[in-house]
Amino acid sequence: MYQNTSKEVFKMSVPIFFELLLQLLVGNIDQIMVSRYSQGSVAAINNGNQIMNIIIIVLNCMSVATTILITRAFGAGEKKQAKIVANVSVYLLASFSIVVTAGIFIFNRAIFRGLSIPKEILVETSNYTVIVASFILIQALYQIIAAILRSYNLMKEITIVALIMNGINIVGNTILIKFYGIVGAAISTDFSKLIGLVIITVVFLKKTDMDLSFLNIKYFSKKMAKRLMIIAIPSGGEALSYQLSQMYILRFVNTFGVAVIASRGYCNMLANIAYVYSMAIAQATQILVGYLYGKGDYKSIGTRVRNSCLISMAVSVGLTILMLINSDTVVGLFTNERLILDLCHQVLFVEIVLEIGRSINITMVKCLIATGDVNVPVIFCVFSAWVIAVGFSYVFGIRLGWGLVGIWIAMACDECLRGIAFIIRFLQGKWKTVRV
């Protein structure tokens, strides 16, 4: 099914890149399109998306675990096992989605007050988040179907569906934001996700030999649920811890005012563009590593991981430098406020260093997860995210008064330290002896 070549990784990564870019744009398009009306609305969506990012990360981790175990099953020639994996994933994520949605409906105001959100944007933030969160279950089902399609190497089809979703979201925003503001943006986002689920289900039925019979409860396996959780919980715990630390850091940013909050939103948007290919090549490499691991071919894994790290670093850093050089033009598409333009330029300068560490982290973590070596990397991630990222953000951003730039410096320290640690861990070769 897969060939262990650089050409194969590139072919796999390109559609994943466009899929991820389009997925990121679903949230970012809302910020871009409301920026013409209100910077306060941009700040509100930025805070709402921070909550939603935590949920999406958990969904992604489960879908990644699904892809890993299905590709392992294919590598071992066990198609029935793949159907069991898909079944367990759906039921676990559906349960998670229902519980989280209820939690957001009940506690959203309390969460946002805890984040020190300015009072003038609290209502907008709450309304946007509640409406978007009401479709978490739809997004979870979409993620599982997409994970199965990735296992069949059907990345191009996923990309086309993501493109359609974004087109629907843009059209919906154009119509609804004008009349309903930020609430219109949230409704448009939900509608695009619903249409995306319908289309990707049709693709699944037409392009794979696994019909919807996998949803039958008879395929549910407690043993498989445990295997999924062994992969998903550590990686999900790492990602969740990172997002929670980012949410705590956002609490610092919220004390700087609406203009700085909006600047953070724009910088995060540009950072997403910079590292999205790192995520794509990491996912492609992870799928291939999972397949090689299932076959027992460990010899090829080291070279593949090293090459992927170098490529992702070159692309991420190169894109960041390009955006830095043209920062006034790029950020000027969203706002003409000089304070925001200058602040984004300073942050993008620090972003260059941050992307060096992040590109390594993204690739190394996914590959270590694919081999089952997750516990030590996850523990270090949790430590670094809270001690380095949060601790230094307070010191640099608040105590020393460096503001948003100081917070970005702290996050760069966190990413680079973890990058070095993961390289050392991989070179030690512990992953060769792990069994999941």
C-alpha positions as CSV (number, residue, x, y, z in Angstrom):
1,M,0.0,0.0,0.0
2,Y,2.8,2.4,0.9
3,Q,6.3,2.8,-0.6
4,N,9.2,3.9,1.7
5,T,10.5,6.8,-0.5
6,S,10.8,10.5,-0.2
7,K,8.5,10.8,-3.3
8,E,5.8,8.8,-1.5
9,V,6.1,11.1,1.6
10,F,5.8,14.2,-0.6
11,K,2.8,12.8,-2.5
12,M,1.1,12.0,0.8
13,S,2.0,15.4,2.5
14,V,0.8,17.7,-0.3
15,P,-2.9,16.8,0.0
16,I,-2.6,16.7,3.8
17,F,-1.1,20.2,3.7
18,F,-4.0,21.6,1.7
19,E,-6.5,19.7,3.9
20,L,-5.0,21.1,7.1
21,L,-4.6,24.6,5.7
22,L,-8.3,24.5,4.7
23,Q,-9.3,23.2,8.1
24,L,-7.4,26.0,9.9
25,L,-9.0,28.5,7.6
26,V,-12.5,27.5,8.8
27,G,-11.7,29.2,12.1
28,N,-9.4,31.9,10.7
29,I,-11.8,32.9,8.0
30,D,-14.3,34.0,10.7
31,Q,-11.6,36.3,12.1
32,I,-10.6,37.6,8.7
33,M,-14.1,38.4,7.6
34,V,-15.3,40.1,10.8
35,S,-12.1,42.2,10.9
36,R,-13.7,44.5,8.5
37,Y,-16.4,45.3,11.0
38,S,-14.8,45.2,14.5
39,Q,-11.4,44.4,16.1
40,G,-13.4,43.6,19.2
41,S,-15.1,40.8,17.3
42,V,-11.7,39.5,16.2
43,A,-10.6,39.4,19.8
44,A,-13.8,37.6,20.8
45,I,-13.3,34.9,18.1
46,N,-9.6,34.5,19.1
47,N,-10.7,33.7,22.7
48,G,-13.5,31.4,21.5
49,N,-11.1,29.6,19.2
50,Q,-8.7,29.0,22.1
51,I,-11.4,26.9,23.8
52,M,-12.4,25.2,20.6
53,N,-8.7,24.4,19.8
54,I,-8.5,22.4,23.0
55,I,-11.4,20.2,21.9
56,I,-10.2,19.9,18.3
57,I,-6.8,18.8,19.6
58,V,-8.5,15.9,21.6
59,L,-10.5,14.9,18.5
60,N,-7.3,15.0,16.4
61,C,-5.4,12.8,18.8
62,M,-8.1,10.2,18.7
63,S,-8.3,10.3,14.9
64,V,-4.5,10.1,14.7
65,A,-4.6,7.0,17.0
66,T,-7.3,5.6,14.7
67,T,-5.1,6.1,11.6
68,I,-2.1,4.6,13.3
69,L,-3.9,1.4,14.3
70,I,-5.7,1.0,11.0
71,T,-2.5,1.4,9.1
72,R,-0.8,-1.2,11.4
73,A,-3.8,-3.5,10.7
74,F,-3.3,-3.1,7.0
75,G,0.4,-3.6,7.3
76,A,-0.3,-6.9,9.1
77,G,-3.1,-7.8,6.6
78,E,-5.9,-7.7,9.2
79,K,-8.9,-5.8,7.7
80,K,-11.4,-7.0,10.3
81,Q,-9.2,-5.4,12.9
82,A,-9.3,-2.1,11.0
83,K,-13.2,-2.3,11.2
84,I,-13.0,-2.8,15.0
85,V,-10.7,0.2,15.4
86,A,-13.1,2.5,13.4
87,N,-16.0,1.3,15.5
88,V,-14.4,2.0,18.8
89,S,-13.2,5.4,17.7
90,V,-16.7,6.5,16.7
91,Y,-18.3,5.5,20.0
92,L,-15.5,7.0,22.2
93,L,-15.5,10.3,20.3
94,A,-19.3,10.6,20.2
95,S,-19.4,10.1,24.0
96,F,-16.6,12.7,24.5
97,S,-18.3,15.2,22.2
98,I,-21.7,15.0,24.0
99,V,-20.1,15.6,27.4
100,V,-17.9,18.5,26.3
101,T,-20.8,20.2,24.5
102,A,-22.9,20.1,27.6
103,G,-20.0,21.4,29.7
104,I,-19.5,24.4,27.4
105,F,-23.2,25.2,27.4
106,I,-23.2,25.3,31.2
107,F,-19.8,26.8,32.1
108,N,-18.7,29.0,29.2
109,R,-19.2,32.3,30.9
110,A,-17.3,31.1,34.0
111,I,-14.4,30.0,31.8
112,F,-14.2,33.3,30.0
113,R,-14.3,35.3,33.2
114,G,-11.5,33.1,34.5
115,L,-9.5,34.1,31.4
116,S,-9.9,37.8,32.3
117,I,-11.6,38.6,29.0
118,P,-12.5,42.3,28.7
119,K,-16.1,42.9,29.6
120,E,-16.9,44.6,26.3
121,I,-16.3,41.4,24.4
122,L,-17.6,38.8,26.9
123,V,-21.1,38.4,25.4
124,E,-19.8,38.1,21.8
125,T,-17.2,35.5,22.9
126,S,-19.8,33.5,24.8
127,N,-22.4,33.5,21.9
128,Y,-19.8,32.5,19.3
129,T,-18.4,29.7,21.3
130,V,-21.7,28.2,22.3
131,I,-23.0,28.1,18.7
132,V,-19.8,26.6,17.3
133,A,-19.6,24.1,20.2
134,S,-23.1,22.8,19.4
135,F,-21.6,21.0,16.4
136,I,-18.7,19.3,18.1
137,L,-20.3,15.9,17.5
138,I,-20.5,16.6,13.8
139,Q,-16.8,17.6,13.7
140,A,-15.9,14.4,15.7
141,L,-17.7,12.2,13.1
142,Y,-16.0,14.0,10.3
143,Q,-12.6,13.5,11.9
144,I,-13.1,9.7,12.3
145,I,-14.2,9.3,8.6
146,A,-11.2,11.4,7.5
147,A,-8.9,9.2,9.6
148,I,-10.2,6.1,7.9
149,L,-9.7,7.7,4.5
150,R,-6.1,8.6,5.4
151,S,-5.5,4.9,6.2
152,Y,-6.6,4.2,2.6
153,N,-4.2,6.9,1.3
154,L,-7.1,8.9,0.0
155,M,-5.7,12.3,1.0
156,K,-6.7,14.1,-2.2
157,E,-10.4,13.3,-1.6
158,I,-10.2,14.7,2.0
159,T,-8.6,17.9,0.6
160,I,-11.4,18.4,-1.9
161,V,-14.0,18.0,0.8
162,A,-12.1,20.6,3.0
163,L,-12.1,23.0,0.0
164,I,-15.8,22.7,-0.4
165,M,-16.3,23.3,3.3
166,N,-14.3,26.5,3.2
167,G,-16.2,27.7,0.1
168,I,-19.5,27.2,1.9
169,N,-18.1,28.9,5.0
170,I,-17.0,32.0,3.0
171,V,-20.3,32.3,1.2
172,G,-22.2,31.9,4.5
173,N,-20.0,34.5,6.2
174,T,-20.5,36.9,3.4
175,I,-24.3,36.7,3.8
176,L,-24.7,36.3,7.5
177,I,-22.0,38.5,9.1
178,K,-23.5,41.5,7.4
179,F,-26.8,41.0,9.3
180,Y,-25.9,39.0,12.4
181,G,-22.2,39.8,13.1
182,I,-20.2,37.3,15.0
183,V,-23.3,35.0,15.5
184,G,-23.6,34.8,11.7
185,A,-20.0,33.7,11.4
186,A,-20.6,30.9,14.0
187,I,-23.8,29.7,12.2
188,S,-21.9,29.6,8.8
189,T,-19.1,27.6,10.4
190,D,-21.5,25.0,11.7
191,F,-23.4,24.7,8.5
192,S,-20.1,24.1,6.5
193,K,-19.1,21.3,8.9
194,L,-22.5,19.6,8.5
195,I,-22.2,19.7,4.7
196,G,-18.6,18.5,5.0
197,L,-19.7,15.4,7.0
198,V,-22.3,14.5,4.5
199,I,-19.9,14.7,1.6
200,I,-17.0,12.9,3.3
201,T,-19.4,10.0,4.2
202,V,-20.4,9.7,0.6
203,V,-16.7,9.6,-0.4
204,F,-16.0,6.9,2.3
205,L,-18.8,4.7,0.9
206,K,-17.6,5.0,-2.7
207,K,-13.9,4.8,-2.3
208,T,-13.3,2.2,0.4
209,D,-14.2,-1.4,1.0
210,M,-15.4,-0.7,4.5
211,D,-19.1,0.2,4.6
212,L,-21.0,1.7,7.5
213,S,-21.6,-1.7,9.0
214,F,-18.5,-1.0,11.2
215,L,-20.9,1.2,13.3
216,N,-22.6,-2.0,14.5
217,I,-22.1,-2.2,18.3
218,K,-21.0,-5.9,17.9
219,Y,-17.6,-4.6,16.7
220,F,-17.0,-2.7,19.9
221,S,-14.0,-4.1,21.7
222,K,-12.9,-3.1,25.2
223,K,-9.4,-4.4,24.4
224,M,-9.2,-2.2,21.2
225,A,-10.6,0.8,23.2
226,K,-7.7,0.3,25.6
227,R,-5.2,0.2,22.7
228,L,-6.6,3.4,21.3
229,M,-6.4,5.1,24.6
230,I,-2.8,4.0,25.2
231,I,-1.9,5.9,22.1
232,A,-4.4,8.8,22.2
233,I,-4.4,9.6,26.0
234,P,-0.6,10.3,26.3
235,S,-0.5,12.3,23.0
236,G,-3.9,13.9,23.7
237,G,-2.7,14.7,27.2
238,E,0.4,16.4,25.8
239,A,-1.7,18.4,23.3
240,L,-4.3,19.2,25.9
241,S,-1.7,20.3,28.4
242,Y,-0.1,22.5,25.7
243,Q,-3.4,24.1,24.8
244,L,-4.4,24.7,28.4
245,S,-1.0,26.4,28.9
246,Q,-1.7,28.5,25.9
247,M,-5.1,29.4,27.4
248,Y,-3.4,30.4,30.6
249,I,-0.9,32.5,28.6
250,L,-4.0,34.1,26.9
251,R,-5.0,35.2,30.3
252,F,-1.9,37.3,30.4
253,V,-2.5,38.7,26.9
254,N,-6.1,39.6,27.8
255,T,-4.7,42.1,30.4
256,F,-3.0,44.0,27.6
257,G,-6.2,45.2,25.9
258,V,-8.3,44.5,22.8
259,A,-5.6,45.7,20.3
260,V,-3.0,43.3,21.7
261,I,-5.5,40.4,21.8
262,A,-6.3,41.1,18.1
263,S,-2.6,41.2,17.3
264,R,-2.1,37.8,18.9
265,G,-5.0,36.5,16.8
266,Y,-3.3,37.7,13.6
267,C,0.1,36.4,14.6
268,N,-1.4,33.0,15.5
269,M,-3.1,33.0,12.1
270,L,0.2,33.6,10.3
271,A,2.0,31.1,12.5
272,N,-0.6,28.5,11.4
273,I,0.3,29.1,7.8
274,A,4.0,28.8,8.6
275,Y,3.9,25.5,10.4
276,V,1.0,23.8,8.5
277,Y,3.3,22.0,6.1
278,S,5.3,20.8,9.1
279,M,2.0,19.2,10.4
280,A,1.4,17.8,6.9
281,I,4.8,16.1,6.5
282,A,4.6,14.9,10.1
283,Q,1.3,13.2,9.5
284,A,2.5,11.7,6.2
285,T,5.6,10.5,8.0
286,Q,3.6,9.2,10.9
287,I,1.4,7.1,8.6
288,L,4.4,5.7,6.9
289,V,6.2,5.0,10.2
290,G,3.1,3.2,11.5
291,Y,3.0,1.1,8.4
292,L,6.7,0.3,8.6
293,Y,6.3,-0.5,12.3
294,G,3.4,-2.9,11.6
295,K,5.7,-4.7,9.1
296,G,8.6,-4.8,11.6
297,D,10.8,-2.7,9.3
298,Y,12.6,-0.5,11.8
299,K,15.8,0.1,9.7
300,S,14.1,2.7,7.5
301,I,12.4,4.7,10.2
302,G,15.4,6.7,11.4
303,T,16.3,8.1,8.0
304,R,12.7,8.9,7.2
305,V,12.2,10.9,10.4
306,R,15.5,12.8,10.0
307,N,14.7,13.9,6.5
308,S,11.2,14.9,7.4
309,C,12.5,17.1,10.2
310,L,14.9,18.9,8.0
311,I,12.3,19.6,5.3
312,S,9.6,20.8,7.7
313,M,12.1,23.1,9.4
314,A,13.2,24.6,6.0
315,V,9.6,25.2,4.9
316,S,8.4,26.7,8.2
317,V,11.3,29.0,8.7
318,G,11.3,30.1,5.1
319,L,7.6,31.0,5.2
320,T,8.1,32.9,8.4
321,I,10.9,35.0,7.0
322,L,8.8,35.7,3.9
323,M,5.9,36.9,6.1
324,L,8.2,39.0,8.3
325,I,9.6,40.8,5.2
326,N,6.1,41.6,4.0
327,S,4.4,41.9,7.4
328,D,2.8,45.3,6.9
329,T,1.3,44.1,3.6
330,V,0.1,40.8,5.0
331,V,-1.4,42.1,8.3
332,G,-2.5,45.2,6.5
333,L,-5.1,43.0,4.7
334,F,-6.9,42.8,8.1
335,T,-6.3,46.2,9.8
336,N,-4.6,49.6,9.2
337,E,-3.9,50.3,12.9
338,R,-0.3,51.2,13.3
339,L,0.0,49.7,16.8
340,I,-1.1,46.3,15.6
341,L,1.1,46.4,12.4
342,D,4.2,47.2,14.4
343,L,3.5,44.6,17.1
344,C,2.9,41.9,14.6
345,H,6.2,42.7,12.9
346,Q,8.2,42.4,16.2
347,V,6.4,39.1,17.0
348,L,7.1,37.6,13.6
349,F,10.8,38.2,14.1
350,V,10.7,36.0,17.2
351,E,8.5,33.5,15.3
352,I,11.6,32.6,13.2
353,V,13.3,31.0,16.2
354,L,10.1,29.5,17.5
355,E,9.4,27.7,14.2
356,I,12.9,26.0,14.3
357,G,11.8,24.2,17.5
358,R,8.2,23.7,16.6
359,S,8.9,22.1,13.2
360,I,11.1,19.5,15.0
361,N,8.6,18.9,17.8
362,I,5.6,18.3,15.5
363,T,7.5,15.7,13.4
364,M,9.3,14.0,16.3
365,V,6.2,13.7,18.6
366,K,4.1,12.2,15.9
367,C,6.7,9.7,14.9
368,L,7.4,8.7,18.5
369,I,3.6,8.2,19.0
370,A,3.5,6.0,15.9
371,T,6.0,3.6,17.5
372,G,4.3,3.7,20.9
373,D,7.1,5.7,22.6
374,V,4.9,8.4,24.1
375,N,5.2,8.5,27.9
376,V,8.6,10.2,28.4
377,P,8.0,12.7,25.6
378,V,4.6,13.6,26.9
379,I,5.8,14.1,30.5
380,F,8.6,16.4,29.2
381,C,6.0,18.3,27.1
382,V,3.8,18.9,30.0
383,F,6.7,20.1,32.1
384,S,8.1,22.4,29.5
385,A,4.7,23.9,28.5
386,W,3.9,25.0,32.1
387,V,7.4,25.7,33.5
388,I,9.0,27.3,30.5
389,A,6.2,28.6,28.3
390,V,3.9,29.8,31.1
391,G,6.6,30.6,33.6
392,F,8.7,32.6,31.2
393,S,5.6,34.3,29.7
394,Y,4.9,35.7,33.1
395,V,8.5,36.8,33.7
396,F,9.1,38.3,30.2
397,G,5.6,39.5,29.4
398,I,4.4,40.7,32.8
399,R,7.3,41.2,35.2
400,L,9.8,42.7,32.7
401,G,7.1,44.5,30.7
402,W,8.0,43.1,27.3
403,G,4.3,42.4,26.6
404,L,3.3,40.2,23.6
405,V,6.9,40.0,22.3
406,G,8.1,38.7,25.7
407,I,5.4,36.0,25.6
408,W,6.5,34.9,22.1
409,I,10.1,34.7,23.3
410,A,9.0,32.5,26.2
411,M,7.1,30.2,23.8
412,A,10.2,30.0,21.5
413,C,12.3,28.9,24.5
414,D,9.7,26.2,25.2
415,E,9.6,24.9,21.6
416,C,13.4,24.9,21.1
417,L,14.0,23.1,24.4
418,R,11.5,20.4,23.6
419,G,13.0,20.0,20.1
420,I,16.4,19.2,21.5
421,A,14.9,16.8,24.1
422,F,13.0,14.9,21.4
423,I,16.0,14.5,19.1
424,I,18.0,13.1,22.0
425,R,15.1,10.7,22.9
426,F,14.8,9.4,19.3
427,L,18.6,8.9,18.9
428,Q,18.5,6.8,22.1
429,G,16.4,4.3,20.2
430,K,14.0,3.4,23.0
431,W,11.2,3.3,20.5
432,K,12.7,0.2,19.0
433,T,11.8,-1.8,22.1
434,V,8.3,-0.4,22.8
435,R,5.4,-2.7,22.2
436,V,1.8,-1.4,22.1
